[in-house]
Amino acid sequence: MPYLKLWGLTTGGWQMARAALAAAKHLSDGKDADFYRAKIATARFYADYFLPQTVALKHAIVTAGESVLALAAEQF
């Protein structure tokens, strides 16, 4: 589960970054400026609020191997 969550958060961050870059390009056009500023603000919020969770998830994935394998298959 931590790996899937890490993957989801990282992929979401990648897509949000793509959207922010596209919005920044369109922002200079002057049309729908509020919409594009909101896109950039949303991407920044995602980066500030969700992406820091990836550090803890990476740590859990890398270091929790022994505890995951501590039970034998018969114990499930």
C-alpha positions as CSV (number, residue, x, y, z in Angstrom):
1,M,0.0,0.0,0.0
2,P,2.7,2.6,0.7
3,Y,4.2,1.9,-2.7
4,L,0.9,2.5,-4.5
5,K,0.3,5.7,-2.5
6,L,3.8,6.9,-3.3
7,W,3.2,6.2,-7.0
8,G,-0.1,8.0,-6.9
9,L,1.2,11.1,-5.2
10,T,4.2,11.3,-7.5
11,T,2.2,10.8,-10.6
12,G,-0.3,13.4,-9.4
13,G,2.6,15.9,-8.8
14,W,3.9,15.3,-12.3
15,Q,0.5,16.0,-13.8
16,M,0.0,19.1,-11.6
17,A,3.4,20.4,-12.7
18,R,2.5,19.8,-16.3
19,A,-0.8,21.7,-15.8
20,A,1.1,24.6,-14.1
21,L,3.6,24.9,-16.9
22,A,0.8,25.0,-19.5
23,A,-1.1,27.5,-17.4
24,A,2.0,29.7,-17.1
25,K,2.4,29.7,-20.9
26,H,-1.3,30.7,-21.4
27,L,-1.2,33.3,-18.7
28,S,0.8,35.6,-20.9
29,D,-2.1,35.6,-23.4
30,G,-4.2,37.7,-21.0
31,K,-7.3,35.6,-21.6
32,D,-8.8,33.7,-18.6
33,A,-6.0,34.9,-16.4
34,D,-8.0,34.0,-13.2
35,F,-8.4,30.5,-14.4
36,Y,-4.7,30.0,-15.1
37,R,-3.6,31.6,-11.9
38,A,-6.0,29.2,-10.1
39,K,-4.3,26.3,-11.9
40,I,-0.9,27.4,-10.8
41,A,-2.1,28.0,-7.2
42,T,-3.6,24.5,-7.1
43,A,-0.4,23.0,-8.3
44,R,1.6,24.9,-5.7
45,F,-0.9,23.7,-3.0
46,Y,-0.5,20.1,-4.1
47,A,3.3,20.4,-4.0
48,D,3.3,22.0,-0.6
49,Y,0.6,19.8,1.0
50,F,0.8,16.4,-0.6
51,L,4.3,15.9,-2.0
52,P,6.1,16.1,1.4
53,Q,4.3,12.8,2.2
54,T,6.4,11.0,-0.3
55,V,9.5,11.3,1.9
56,A,7.8,9.3,4.7
57,L,6.4,6.8,2.3
58,K,9.8,6.2,0.7
59,H,11.3,5.6,4.2
60,A,8.5,3.1,5.0
61,I,9.1,1.2,1.7
62,V,12.8,1.1,2.1
63,T,13.1,0.2,5.8
64,A,9.9,-1.8,6.6
65,G,10.9,-5.0,4.8
66,E,11.7,-7.0,7.9
67,S,8.4,-6.2,9.6
68,V,6.4,-7.0,6.4
69,L,8.1,-10.4,6.2
70,A,8.0,-11.2,10.0
71,L,4.9,-13.4,9.7
72,A,4.8,-16.8,8.0
73,A,2.2,-17.4,5.3
74,E,0.3,-19.7,7.7
75,Q,-0.1,-16.9,10.2
76,F,-2.3,-14.8,7.9
